[in-house]
Amino acid sequence: MSKTRFIIDPKNISHERLQDEVIIINLASGAYFSGTGPAADVWTLLLSGASLDEAAVTLAAVYSSDESAIREDLNACVSMLLERQVLSEAADVLPIVTVPILPEVVRGAWASPVFDEYTDMWDLLQFDPIHDVGEAGWPYATPNAKL
């Protein structure tokens, strides 16, 4: 898995990084995830096209920490994101030319990246008519929308 790169399905995954936190919403499952510190950096690197190896090297340098320990933590974190269908392995993705730059934030010591999962928004996401729109956009619902 070390040379593997990852992608998201932009139709089902919405995400935003806010300083030291990343929020990820899986519109298909209704789950949303919050990750801070190292988790936000992992997300940023992987979505910028870094492989697990490249992410481990970058994070070891940024956090002045042991690369092999970071690699173990990355494997566990990515396995969870794959299992929850937040990330997918990318096929035939070219290596990145430059290492992605992480935002300037105050960083503490390295800690295992953790994404907290919340499933209490599913009903609201299903009820929100903005997700049942066609190419015309909102407020025009698709003909088969359940309003």
DSSP file (Angstrom, degrees, kcal/mol; ACC not computed):
  #  RESIDUE AA STRUCTURE BP1 BP2  ACC     N-H-->O    O-->H-N    N-H-->O    O-->H-N    TCO  KAPPA ALPHA  PHI   PSI    X-CA   Y-CA   Z-CA
    1    1 A M    >         0   0    0      0, 0.0     3,-1.0     0, 0.0    51,-0.5   0.000 360.0 360.0 360.0  -8.6    0.0    0.0    0.0
    2    2 A S  T 3   +     0   0    0      1,-0.3    51,-2.7    50,-0.1    52,-0.3   0.801 360.0  38.8 -67.1 -31.3    3.0    2.3    0.4
    3    3 A K  T 3  S+     0   0    0     49,-0.2    -1,-0.3    48,-0.2     2,-0.0   0.472  92.9 118.7 -93.4  -2.4    3.1    3.6   -3.2
    4    4 A T    <   -     0   0    0     -3,-1.0    48,-1.0    47,-0.1     2,-0.3  -0.330  49.4-156.1 -67.6 142.4   -0.7    3.7   -3.4
    5    5 A R        -     0   0    0     85,-0.5    85,-3.0    46,-0.2     2,-0.3  -0.793  10.4-140.7-114.5 162.4   -2.4    7.0   -4.1
    6    6 A F  E     -A   89   0A   0     40,-0.5     2,-0.3    44,-0.3    83,-0.2  -0.886  15.4-175.3-130.9 154.2   -5.9    7.9   -3.1
    7    7 A I  E     -A   88   0A   0     81,-2.6    81,-2.3    -2,-0.3     2,-0.3  -0.876  16.3-135.4-135.7 168.5   -8.9    9.8   -4.5
    8    8 A I        -     0   0    0     -2,-0.3    79,-0.1    79,-0.2    78,-0.1  -0.865  25.3-114.5-119.6 161.2  -12.4   10.7   -3.4
    9    9 A D    >>  -     0   0    0     77,-0.3     4,-2.4    -2,-0.3     3,-1.7  -0.856  24.9-158.3 -91.9 105.4  -15.7   10.5   -5.2
   10   10 A P  T 34 S+     0   0    0      0, 0.0    -1,-0.1     0, 0.0     0, 0.0   0.681  88.6  61.3 -63.5 -16.1  -16.5   14.2   -5.5
   11   11 A K  T 34 S+     0   0    0      1,-0.1     3,-0.1    -3,-0.1    -2,-0.0   0.787 120.4  23.4 -75.6 -27.1  -20.2   13.3   -6.0
   12   12 A N  T <4 S+     0   0    0     -3,-1.7    15,-3.1     1,-0.1    16,-0.6   0.585 114.9  65.5-115.6 -14.9  -20.4   11.7   -2.5
   13   13 A I  E  <  +B   26   0B   0     -4,-2.4     2,-0.4    13,-0.2    13,-0.2  -0.951  51.9 179.3-120.0 126.1  -17.6   13.3   -0.5
   14   14 A S  E     +B   25   0B   0     11,-2.5    11,-3.5    -2,-0.5     2,-0.3  -0.960  13.0 171.4-119.1 140.6  -17.4   16.9    0.5
   15   15 A H  E     -B   24   0B   0     -2,-0.4     2,-0.3     9,-0.2     9,-0.2  -0.990  15.5-176.4-150.5 156.3  -14.5   18.2    2.6
   16   16 A E  E     -B   23   0B   0      7,-2.0     7,-2.6    -2,-0.3     2,-0.5  -0.965  17.6-143.3-153.9 135.3  -13.0   21.4    3.9
   17   17 A R  E     -B   22   0B   0     -2,-0.3     2,-0.5     5,-0.2     5,-0.3  -0.896  14.6-173.5-100.7 128.8   -9.9   22.2    5.8
   18   18 A L  E >   -B   21   0B   0      3,-3.4     3,-1.5    -2,-0.5     2,-0.5  -0.900  58.9 -68.2-123.0  98.1  -10.2   25.0    8.4
   19   19 A Q  T 3  S-     0   0    0     -2,-0.5    86,-0.0     1,-0.3    -2,-0.0  -0.416 123.0  -2.3  57.4-107.5   -6.8   25.9    9.8
   20   20 A D  T 3  S+     0   0    0     -2,-0.5    17,-2.0    -3,-0.1     2,-0.4   0.171 125.4  71.8-101.0  16.4   -5.9   22.8   11.9
   21   21 A E  E <   -BC  18  36B   0     -3,-1.5    -3,-3.4    15,-0.2     2,-0.4  -0.976  57.8-158.8-134.4 145.9   -9.1   20.8   11.3
   22   22 A V  E     -BC  17  35B   0     13,-2.8    13,-2.2    -2,-0.4     2,-0.5  -0.984   6.1-159.8-122.3 137.7  -10.6   19.0    8.4
   23   23 A I  E     -BC  16  34B   0     -7,-2.6    -7,-2.0    -2,-0.4     2,-0.4  -0.969  10.1-173.3-115.3 129.7  -14.3   18.2    8.0
   24   24 A I  E     -BC  15  33B   0      9,-2.5     9,-3.2    -2,-0.5     2,-0.5  -0.987   5.0-165.0-126.4 130.1  -15.4   15.4    5.7
   25   25 A I  E     -BC  14  32B   0    -11,-3.5   -11,-2.5    -2,-0.4     2,-0.9  -0.969  10.4-155.3-118.6 125.8  -19.0   14.6    4.8
   26   26 A N  E  >  -B   13   0B   0      5,-3.1     4,-2.7    -2,-0.5     5,-0.4  -0.850  10.0-171.2 -95.6 100.6  -19.9   11.4    3.1
   27   27 A L  T  4 S+     0   0    0    -15,-3.1    -1,-0.2    -2,-0.9   -14,-0.1   0.740  81.3  56.8 -66.9 -23.8  -23.2   12.3    1.4
   28   28 A A  T  4 S+     0   0    0    -16,-0.6    -1,-0.2     1,-0.1   -15,-0.1   0.884 120.7  25.5 -75.4 -39.1  -23.9    8.7    0.5
   29   29 A S  T  4 S-     0   0    0     -3,-0.3    -2,-0.2   -17,-0.2    -1,-0.1   0.669  98.7-127.1 -98.6 -19.3  -23.8    7.4    4.0
   30   30 A G     <  +     0   0    0     -4,-2.7    91,-0.5     1,-0.3     2,-0.2   0.404  65.5 131.5  85.9  -3.2  -24.6   10.5    5.9
   31   31 A A        -     0   0    0     -5,-0.4    -5,-3.1    53,-0.1     2,-0.4  -0.551  38.7-163.1 -81.8 146.7  -21.6   10.2    8.1
   32   32 A Y  E     -CD  25 118B   0     86,-2.6    86,-3.0    -7,-0.2     2,-0.4  -0.964   2.9-153.2-129.0 154.7  -19.3   13.1    8.7
   33   33 A F  E     -CD  24 117B   0     -9,-3.2    -9,-2.5    -2,-0.4     2,-0.4  -0.920   5.6-162.7-128.5 145.5  -15.7   13.1   10.0
   34   34 A S  E     +CD  23 116B   0     82,-2.0    82,-2.8    -2,-0.4     2,-0.4  -0.998  12.3 175.4-130.0 130.1  -13.6   15.5   11.9
   35   35 A G  E     -CD  22 115B   0    -13,-2.2   -13,-2.8    -2,-0.4     2,-0.3  -1.000   6.0-170.1-135.7 136.5   -9.8   15.3   12.2
   36   36 A T  E >   -C   21   0B   0     78,-0.5     3,-1.8    -2,-0.4    78,-0.4  -0.801  53.6  -7.6-121.0 164.5   -7.4   17.8   13.7
   37   37 A G  T 3> S+     0   0    0    -17,-2.0     4,-1.8     1,-0.3     3,-0.4  -0.294 134.6  11.6  57.9-123.1   -3.7   18.2   13.8
   38   38 A P  H 3> S+     0   0    0      0, 0.0     4,-2.6     0, 0.0    -1,-0.3   0.832 128.2  58.2 -57.2 -34.2   -1.9   15.2   12.2
   39   39 A A  H <> S+     0   0    0     -3,-1.8     4,-2.4     1,-0.2    -2,-0.2   0.919 106.2  48.5 -62.9 -42.7   -5.2   13.9   10.7
   40   40 A A  H  > S+     0   0    0     -3,-0.4     4,-2.3   -20,-0.3    -1,-0.2   0.890 112.4  49.1 -63.8 -38.9   -5.8   17.2    8.9
   41   41 A D  H  X S+     0   0    0     -4,-1.8     4,-2.5     2,-0.2    -2,-0.2   0.896 109.7  51.4 -68.0 -39.7   -2.2   17.0    7.5
   42   42 A V  H  X S+     0   0    0     -4,-2.6     4,-2.7     2,-0.2     5,-0.3   0.946 111.4  47.9 -60.2 -48.5   -2.7   13.4    6.4
   43   43 A W  H  X S+     0   0    0     -4,-2.4     4,-2.5     1,-0.2     5,-0.2   0.926 111.6  50.1 -58.7 -46.9   -5.9   14.3    4.6
   44   44 A T  H  X S+     0   0    0     -4,-2.3     4,-0.9     1,-0.2    -1,-0.2   0.917 113.5  45.2 -59.7 -45.3   -4.2   17.3    2.9
   45   45 A L  H  <>S+     0   0    0     -4,-2.5     5,-2.3     2,-0.2     3,-0.4   0.932 113.8  47.6 -66.6 -46.0   -1.2   15.3    1.7
   46   46 A L  H ><5S+     0   0    0     -4,-2.7     3,-1.2     1,-0.2   -40,-0.5   0.897 113.0  47.9 -65.7 -39.5   -3.3   12.3    0.4
   47   47 A L  H 3<5S+     0   0    0     -4,-2.5    -1,-0.2     1,-0.3    -2,-0.2   0.663 104.2  61.8 -76.5 -13.3   -5.7   14.5   -1.5
   48   48 A S  T 3<5S-     0   0    0     -4,-0.9    -1,-0.3    -3,-0.4    -2,-0.2   0.462 127.8 -98.1 -85.7  -1.4   -2.8   16.4   -2.9
   49   49 A G  T < 5S+     0   0    0     -3,-1.2    47,-0.4     1,-0.3    -3,-0.2   0.478  72.2 148.9 102.7   3.4   -1.7   13.2   -4.6
   50   50 A A      < -     0   0    0     -5,-2.3   -44,-0.3    -6,-0.2    -1,-0.3  -0.461  41.2-132.8 -71.3 140.7    1.0   12.0   -2.1
   51   51 A S     >  -     0   0    0     -2,-0.1     4,-2.8   -46,-0.1     5,-0.2  -0.331  32.7 -99.1 -77.8 172.4    1.5    8.3   -1.7
   52   52 A L  H  > S+     0   0    0    -48,-1.0     4,-2.6   -51,-0.5   -49,-0.2   0.907 126.3  51.2 -61.2 -40.1    1.7    6.8    1.7
   53   53 A D  H  > S+     0   0    0    -51,-2.7     4,-2.2     2,-0.2    -1,-0.2   0.944 112.1  45.4 -60.8 -48.0    5.5    6.7    1.4
   54   54 A E  H  > S+     0   0    0    -52,-0.3     4,-2.3     1,-0.2    -2,-0.2   0.894 113.4  50.2 -64.3 -39.6    5.6   10.4    0.4
   55   55 A A  H  X S+     0   0    0     -4,-2.8     4,-2.9     2,-0.2     5,-0.2   0.911 109.6  51.2 -64.6 -41.8    3.2   11.4    3.1
   56   56 A A  H  X S+     0   0    0     -4,-2.6     4,-2.3    -5,-0.2    -2,-0.2   0.912 111.1  47.7 -62.6 -42.9    5.2    9.5    5.8
   57   57 A V  H  X S+     0   0    0     -4,-2.2     4,-1.7     2,-0.2    -1,-0.2   0.934 114.8  45.8 -63.0 -46.7    8.5   11.2    4.7
   58   58 A T  H  X S+     0   0    0     -4,-2.3     4,-2.6     1,-0.2    -2,-0.2   0.933 114.6  46.8 -63.0 -47.2    6.8   14.7    4.7
   59   59 A L  H  X S+     0   0    0     -4,-2.9     4,-2.8     1,-0.2     6,-0.2   0.866 108.6  55.3 -66.2 -36.2    5.1   14.1    8.1
   60   60 A A  H  X>S+     0   0    0     -4,-2.3     5,-1.6    -5,-0.2     4,-0.6   0.893 112.6  43.7 -62.4 -38.7    8.3   12.8    9.6
   61   61 A A  H  <5S+     0   0    0     -4,-1.7     3,-0.3     3,-0.2    -2,-0.2   0.926 115.7  46.6 -71.0 -45.4   10.1   16.0    8.6
   62   62 A V  H  <5S+     0   0    0     -4,-2.6    -2,-0.2     1,-0.2    -3,-0.2   0.892 123.9  32.8 -65.2 -40.7    7.3   18.3    9.7
   63   63 A Y  H  <5S-     0   0    0     -4,-2.8    47,-0.4    -5,-0.2    -1,-0.2   0.408 101.1-128.8 -98.0   2.1    6.7   16.7   13.0
   64   64 A S  T  <5 +     0   0    0     -4,-0.6     2,-0.2    -3,-0.3    -3,-0.2   0.944  64.9 134.0  47.8  54.4   10.4   15.7   13.6
   65   65 A S      < -     0   0    0     -5,-1.6     2,-0.4    -6,-0.2    -1,-0.2  -0.766  65.7 -72.4-130.9 172.7    9.2   12.2   14.3
   66   66 A D     >  -     0   0    0     -2,-0.2     4,-2.1     1,-0.1     5,-0.2  -0.517  34.7-149.8 -72.5 120.7   10.1    8.6   13.5
   67   67 A E  H  > S+     0   0    0     -2,-0.4     4,-2.4     1,-0.2    -1,-0.1   0.862  94.6  53.2 -61.5 -38.9    9.1    7.8    9.9
   68   68 A S  H  > S+     0   0    0      2,-0.2     4,-1.8     1,-0.2    -1,-0.2   0.886 109.7  48.4 -67.8 -36.9    8.4    4.1   10.5
   69   69 A A  H  > S+     0   0    0      2,-0.2     4,-2.1     1,-0.2    -1,-0.2   0.908 112.2  49.4 -66.8 -40.9    6.0    4.9   13.4
   70   70 A I  H  X S+     0   0    0     -4,-2.1     4,-2.8     1,-0.2    -2,-0.2   0.896 107.6  54.9 -63.5 -40.1    4.2    7.5   11.2
   71   71 A R  H  X S+     0   0    0     -4,-2.4     4,-2.3     2,-0.2    -1,-0.2   0.905 107.9  49.1 -61.4 -42.0    3.9    4.9    8.4
   72   72 A E  H  X S+     0   0    0     -4,-1.8     4,-1.9     2,-0.2    -1,-0.2   0.931 112.3  48.2 -61.8 -45.5    2.2    2.5   10.8
   73   73 A D  H  X S+     0   0    0     -4,-2.1     4,-2.4     1,-0.2    -2,-0.2   0.896 110.4  52.1 -62.1 -40.7   -0.2    5.2   11.9
   74   74 A L  H  X S+     0   0    0     -4,-2.8     4,-3.0     1,-0.2     5,-0.3   0.916 106.8  52.8 -62.0 -44.2   -0.9    6.2    8.3
   75   75 A N  H  X S+     0   0    0     -4,-2.3     4,-2.1     1,-0.2    -1,-0.2   0.915 111.8  45.5 -58.8 -44.0   -1.7    2.6    7.4
   76   76 A A  H  X S+     0   0    0     -4,-1.9     4,-1.7     2,-0.2    -1,-0.2   0.919 115.1  47.4 -65.7 -43.8   -4.3    2.3   10.2
   77   77 A C  H  X S+     0   0    0     -4,-2.4     4,-2.0     1,-0.2    -2,-0.2   0.935 113.8  45.8 -63.9 -48.2   -5.8    5.7    9.4
   78   78 A V  H  X S+     0   0    0     -4,-3.0     4,-2.6     1,-0.2     5,-0.2   0.868 108.1  57.8 -66.1 -36.9   -6.1    5.1    5.7
   79   79 A S  H  X S+     0   0    0     -4,-2.1     4,-2.4    -5,-0.3    -1,-0.2   0.913 107.7  47.5 -59.0 -42.2   -7.6    1.6    6.3
   80   80 A M  H  X S+     0   0    0     -4,-1.7     4,-2.1     2,-0.2    -2,-0.2   0.920 112.0  49.1 -64.9 -44.0  -10.4    3.2    8.3
   81   81 A L  H  <>S+     0   0    0     -4,-2.0     5,-2.8     1,-0.2     6,-1.3   0.857 112.9  47.9 -65.8 -35.3  -11.0    5.8    5.7
   82   82 A L  H ><5S+     0   0    0     -4,-2.6     3,-1.4     3,-0.2    -1,-0.2   0.916 110.5  51.6 -68.2 -43.9  -11.1    3.1    3.0
   83   83 A E  H 3<5S+     0   0    0     -4,-2.4    -2,-0.2     1,-0.3    -1,-0.2   0.868 110.7  47.8 -61.0 -37.7  -13.4    1.0    5.1
   84   84 A R  T 3<5S-     0   0    0     -4,-2.1    -1,-0.3    -5,-0.1    -2,-0.2   0.387 114.4-120.2 -85.0   3.8  -15.8    3.9    5.5
   85   85 A Q  T < 5S+     0   0    0     -3,-1.4    -3,-0.2     2,-0.2    -2,-0.1   0.830  80.1 121.8  59.6  36.9  -15.7    4.6    1.8
   86   86 A V  S   <S+     0   0    0     -5,-2.8   -77,-0.3     1,-0.2     2,-0.3   0.815  76.4  30.7 -89.7 -40.2  -14.3    8.1    2.3
   87   87 A L        -     0   0    0     -6,-1.3     2,-0.3    -9,-0.2   -79,-0.2  -0.820  69.0-162.6-112.8 156.0  -11.1    7.3    0.2
   88   88 A S  E     -A    7   0A   0    -81,-2.3   -81,-2.6    -2,-0.3     2,-0.2  -0.977  31.3-103.8-132.2 149.1  -10.6    5.0   -2.7
   89   89 A E  E     -A    6   0A   0     -2,-0.3     2,-0.4   -83,-0.2   -83,-0.3  -0.538  39.4-128.7 -69.8 137.9   -7.4    3.7   -4.1
   90   90 A A        -     0   0    0    -85,-3.0   -85,-0.5    -2,-0.2     2,-0.4  -0.720  14.4-145.7 -91.9 136.2   -6.5    5.5   -7.3
   91   91 A A  S    S-     0   0    0     -2,-0.4   -85,-0.0     1,-0.2   -87,-0.0  -0.849  75.6  -3.5-100.0 136.5   -5.6    3.5  -10.4
   92   92 A D  S    S+     0   0    0     -2,-0.4     2,-0.5     1,-0.2    -1,-0.2   0.853  82.4 159.7  56.3  42.4   -3.0    4.8  -12.8
   93   93 A V        -     0   0    0     -3,-0.3    -1,-0.2   -88,-0.1     3,-0.1  -0.840  38.9-124.6 -96.4 130.9   -2.3    8.0  -11.1
   94   94 A L        -     0   0    0     -2,-0.5     3,-0.1     1,-0.1    -1,-0.0  -0.394  32.5 -96.9 -71.6 148.6    1.0    9.7  -12.0
   95   95 A P        -     0   0    0      0, 0.0     2,-0.1     0, 0.0    -1,-0.1  -0.276  44.7-102.0 -60.8 151.3    3.4   10.5   -9.1
   96   96 A I        -     0   0    0    -47,-0.4     3,-0.1     1,-0.1   -47,-0.1  -0.460  20.4-144.9 -73.8 149.9    3.3   14.1   -7.9
   97   97 A V  S    S+     0   0    0      1,-0.2     2,-0.3    -2,-0.1    -1,-0.1   0.878  82.1  26.0 -84.1 -40.7    6.1   16.3   -9.2
   98   98 A T  S    S-     0   0    0      3,-0.0    -1,-0.2     0, 0.0     3,-0.1  -0.922  90.1-103.4-123.7 150.5    6.4   18.4   -6.0
   99   99 A V        -     0   0    0     -2,-0.3   -50,-0.0     1,-0.1   -54,-0.0  -0.529  46.7-107.7 -69.5 131.7    5.7   17.6   -2.4
  100  100 A P        -     0   0    0      0, 0.0     2,-0.5     0, 0.0    -1,-0.1  -0.274  30.4-123.8 -59.9 146.6    2.4   19.2   -1.3
  101  101 A I        -     0   0    0    -57,-0.1     3,-0.1    -3,-0.1    -3,-0.0  -0.815  19.1-139.4 -95.5 128.3    2.9   22.1    1.0
  102  102 A L        -     0   0    0     -2,-0.5   -61,-0.1     1,-0.1     3,-0.0  -0.581  31.0 -97.2 -82.4 148.4    1.0   21.9    4.3
  103  103 A P        -     0   0    0      0, 0.0     2,-1.0     0, 0.0    -1,-0.1  -0.239  40.9-100.0 -63.0 154.1   -0.6   25.1    5.6
  104  104 A E        +     0   0    0     -3,-0.1     2,-0.3     2,-0.0    -3,-0.0  -0.669  65.9 140.9 -78.2 104.8    1.2   27.2    8.2
  105  105 A V        -     0   0    0     -2,-1.0     2,-0.5   -86,-0.0    -3,-0.0  -0.942  60.5 -92.6-137.7 160.3   -0.4   26.2   11.5
  106  106 A V        -     0   0    0     -2,-0.3     2,-0.4     1,-0.0   -69,-0.1  -0.649  47.9-162.4 -74.7 124.3    1.0   25.6   15.0
  107  107 A R        -     0   0    0     -2,-0.5     3,-0.1   -45,-0.1     2,-0.1  -0.890   8.7-160.2-113.5 140.3    1.8   21.9   15.3
  108  108 A G        -     0   0    0     -2,-0.4     3,-0.1     1,-0.3     2,-0.1  -0.022  49.2 -49.2 -91.2-156.7    2.3   19.9   18.4
  109  109 A A  S    S-     0   0    0      1,-0.1    -1,-0.3    -2,-0.1   -45,-0.1  -0.368  72.9 -83.6 -74.2 158.3    4.1   16.6   18.6
  110  110 A W        +     0   0    0    -47,-0.4     2,-0.3    -3,-0.1    -1,-0.1  -0.384  53.2 173.3 -62.3 138.2    3.1   13.7   16.3
  111  111 A A        -     0   0    0     -3,-0.1     3,-0.1    -2,-0.1    -3,-0.0  -0.976  45.6 -81.4-141.2 151.3    0.1   11.7   17.4
  112  112 A S        -     0   0    0     -2,-0.3     2,-0.2     1,-0.1   -73,-0.2  -0.288  54.8-110.3 -53.0 129.0   -1.8    9.0   15.6
  113  113 A P        -     0   0    0      0, 0.0     2,-0.4     0, 0.0    -1,-0.1  -0.470  40.9-171.6 -68.1 129.5   -4.2   10.7   13.1
  114  114 A V        -     0   0    0    -78,-0.4     2,-0.6    -2,-0.2   -78,-0.5  -0.982  16.4-162.5-127.4 131.6   -7.7   10.2   14.3
  115  115 A F  E     -D   35   0B   0     -2,-0.4     2,-0.3   -80,-0.2   -80,-0.2  -0.960  17.9-143.7-110.2 115.4  -10.9   11.0   12.4
  116  116 A D  E     -D   34   0B   0    -82,-2.8   -82,-2.0    -2,-0.6     2,-0.4  -0.630  16.7-144.9 -77.1 134.2  -13.9   11.1   14.7
  117  117 A E  E     -D   33   0B   0     -2,-0.3     2,-0.4   -84,-0.2   -84,-0.2  -0.858  15.6-172.7-106.9 135.2  -17.0    9.8   12.9
  118  118 A Y  E     +D   32   0B   0    -86,-3.0   -86,-2.6    -2,-0.4     3,-0.1  -0.987  13.0 176.6-126.4 134.9  -20.5   11.2   13.5
  119  119 A T    >   +     0   0    0     -2,-0.4     3,-0.8   -88,-0.2   -88,-0.1   0.191  55.2  99.7-121.2  15.1  -23.7    9.6   12.1
  120  120 A D  T 3  S+     0   0    0      1,-0.2     4,-0.2     2,-0.1     3,-0.1   0.425  73.9  63.6 -84.8   1.9  -26.3   11.8   13.6
  121  121 A M  T 3>  +     0   0    0    -91,-0.5     4,-2.6    -3,-0.1     5,-0.2   0.436  68.5 100.4-103.8  -0.6  -26.8   13.9   10.4
  122  122 A W  H <> S+     0   0    0     -3,-0.8     4,-2.2     1,-0.2     5,-0.2   0.903  83.0  48.8 -55.6 -47.4  -28.1   11.3    8.1
  123  123 A D  H  > S+     0   0    0      1,-0.2     4,-1.7     2,-0.2    -1,-0.2   0.898 112.9  48.3 -60.9 -40.6  -31.8   12.3    8.4
  124  124 A L  H  > S+     0   0    0     -4,-0.2     4,-1.5     2,-0.2    -1,-0.2   0.893 110.2  51.0 -68.1 -39.0  -31.0   15.9    7.8
  125  125 A L  H  < S+     0   0    0     -4,-2.6     6,-0.2     1,-0.2    -1,-0.2   0.891 111.9  47.7 -65.3 -38.0  -28.8   15.2    4.7
  126  126 A Q  H  < S+     0   0    0     -4,-2.2    -1,-0.2    -5,-0.2    -2,-0.2   0.828 113.1  48.5 -70.3 -31.6  -31.6   13.1    3.3
  127  127 A F  H  < S+     0   0    0     -4,-1.7    -1,-0.2    -5,-0.2    -2,-0.2   0.733  85.3 102.0 -80.0 -23.5  -34.2   15.7    4.0
  128  128 A D    ><  -     0   0    0     -4,-1.5     3,-1.5     1,-0.2     4,-0.2  -0.488  60.2-157.9 -68.4 112.0  -32.1   18.6    2.5
  129  129 A P  G >  S+     0   0    0      0, 0.0     3,-1.6     0, 0.0    -1,-0.2   0.666  81.9  78.6 -68.3 -14.4  -33.7   19.2   -1.0
  130  130 A I  G 3  S+     0   0    0      1,-0.3     3,-0.4     2,-0.1     8,-0.1   0.744  90.1  56.0 -66.7 -19.7  -30.4   20.8   -2.3
  131  131 A H  G <  S+     0   0    0     -3,-1.5    -1,-0.3     1,-0.2     2,-0.1   0.533  97.9  63.9 -87.7  -5.8  -29.0   17.3   -2.7
  132  132 A D  S <  S+     0   0    0     -3,-1.6    10,-1.9    -4,-0.2     2,-0.3  -0.353  80.2 120.4-110.1  50.7  -31.9   16.2   -5.0
  133  133 A V  B     -E  141   0C   0     -3,-0.4     8,-0.2     8,-0.3     5,-0.1  -0.800  50.1-141.7-116.3 156.4  -31.3   18.6   -7.8
  134  134 A G    >   -     0   0    0      6,-1.1     3,-1.6     3,-0.4     6,-0.1  -0.125  52.1 -68.7 -95.7-162.3  -30.5   18.2  -11.5
  135  135 A E  T 3  S+     0   0    0      1,-0.3     3,-0.1    -2,-0.1    -2,-0.0   0.721 127.1  68.7 -66.6 -20.7  -28.2   20.1  -13.7
  136  136 A A  T 3  S-     0   0    0      1,-0.2    -1,-0.3     4,-0.1     5,-0.1   0.695 100.8-142.8 -70.5 -17.8  -30.4   23.2  -13.5
  137  137 A G    X   +     0   0    0     -3,-1.6     3,-1.7     3,-0.2    -3,-0.4  -0.265  40.4   5.2  86.0-174.9  -29.4   23.5   -9.8
  138  138 A W  T 3  S+     0   0    0      1,-0.3    -8,-0.1    -5,-0.1    -5,-0.0  -0.651 116.3  27.7 -83.2 138.8  -31.3   24.5   -6.8
  139  139 A P  T 3  S+     0   0    0      0, 0.0     2,-0.8     0, 0.0    -1,-0.3  -0.834 103.4  86.6-101.0  24.9  -34.3   25.2   -6.3
  140  140 A Y    <   -     0   0    0     -3,-1.7    -6,-1.1    -6,-0.1    -3,-0.2  -0.783  68.4-151.1 -93.4 108.1  -35.2   22.9   -9.3
  141  141 A A  B     -E  133   0C   0     -2,-0.8    -8,-0.3    -8,-0.2   -11,-0.1  -0.396  23.4-102.6 -75.4 152.2  -35.7   19.4   -8.0
  142  142 A T    >   -     0   0    0    -10,-1.9     3,-1.9     1,-0.1    -1,-0.1  -0.394  37.9-107.7 -67.1 154.2  -35.0   16.4  -10.3
  143  143 A P  T 3  S+     0   0    0      0, 0.0    -1,-0.1     0, 0.0    -2,-0.1   0.807 119.3  43.6 -57.1 -31.6  -38.3   14.8  -11.6
  144  144 A N  T 3  S+     0   0    0      2,-0.1     2,-0.1   -12,-0.0    -2,-0.0   0.203  84.3 133.5-100.7  16.6  -37.9   11.8   -9.3
  145  145 A A    <   -     0   0    0     -3,-1.9     2,-1.0   -13,-0.1    -4,-0.1  -0.375  56.8-130.9 -67.7 143.6  -36.8   13.7   -6.1
  146  146 A K              0   0    0      1,-0.2    -1,-0.1    -2,-0.1    -2,-0.1  -0.798 360.0 360.0 -96.5  93.6  -38.5   12.7   -2.9
  147  147 A L              0   0    0     -2,-1.0    -1,-0.2   -18,-0.0    -2,-0.0   0.412 360.0 360.0-101.3 360.0  -39.6   16.0   -1.5
